[in-house]
Amino acid sequence: MNETVLLDMDAVLLERIRRLAGAKGWSQQEAIMHLLEHGLFACEVEVAARLDDTDAVALQEAIAALEQIDNDPGFSLIGRVGTPDAGATAEGAGRTDDAPSADRHY
């Protein structure tokens, strides 16, 4: 590892790297390389998880289309939030007293 990088590093951070290297049995350079690789991977995943404008528009259009599905006591209620009265009739629809319920705790 270039000495300039180590000299410019915060003393507390450098000590944390030394402790990690000792705990893992790595040299200081190996520890820094592992940390850079894993940290870079985590940052790349975070960046990749963001939607670009095209994806965001497509997602908004899909959601808008799904919101146009008529309410019924079945499939179209999945993920919808309604009034407590409306939810109570839909939750009990088609069930017998013996049927398991999502609101019952076993």
N, C-alpha and C positions, 0 to 999 in steps of 0.2 A: 504494500500500500504506500502510496506517495506520502512522504513525511509532511508535506504541506497540508494535506487533508487532515492528518492527525493533529497538527499544530493549530489549525483553525477550529477544531472541534471543542465544544464546551467541555469543561473539566468533569462535570457531573455525568454528562452523556458518555464520555470516554471511560469513566469508572464503571458505569453500568455495562458497557461493552466488555471491559476487562473481566468483570464478575461473570457475565454470561459465558465468555470464552473459557474461563476456568471451570465453570460448572459443566460445560459440554466437552471439555478436553480439547478445545480448539485453540489454535494460535489466534492472536488478536486479528490478524489479517483474514483468517478463515471466518471468524465471527462477523467481521464487518462485511465480508462478501455474502454470507448467509443473510444477514440483516438487510443488506441492499437488495438482494434477490427477492426475499419475501416481502419486503416493504414495497418494492416496485410492483410486484405481482398484485398486492392488495390495492395499490393506487390504480393500476390498469383496470382491474375488475370494477372498481368504483366508477371510473370514467366510462367504461363500456356499458355499464348499467343504465346510463342516461339515454333518453330517447332523443333522436334528432327531430327536426321539425316535421319531416315527412312521416315518421313513426308516430309522433304525437298527434298529428292531424288524423291519421288513419285510426288510431285508438279512440279519439274523440268521436269520429264518425260511427265507429262500431258501437260505442256506448250509447250514442244518440239513437241508433237503430234499435238496439235492445230495449231502450226506454219506451219505444213505441208499441211494444208487445202488450196486448190487452191483459188486464188483471184477471186471473182465474185462480181457483184453489190449488193449483198445482205448480207446474214448471215456471211460469212467469213470475211467481212470487219469490223465487230464489234470489237472495241478495237485496231485496227491496225492504225498505223501512216504512212501515205504515203506522196508522193510529193503533193504540192498544185494542180497540174494539174490532177493527178490521182484521188484525192479526189473530185474535181469539177465534174468529169464525173459520179462518183459513187453517189454523193449526189443528182444529178438531175435525175438519172435514174428512169423511171417509174412514174414520177410526172407530174401532170398537173399544170397549172398556179394557180389554186384555192387551191391546196393542201397545208396544213400547212408545214412550213419549220423550222428546228431546228435553222437556222441562222436568222430567222425573229423574231423581238421583237414586241410583241403586247401590 
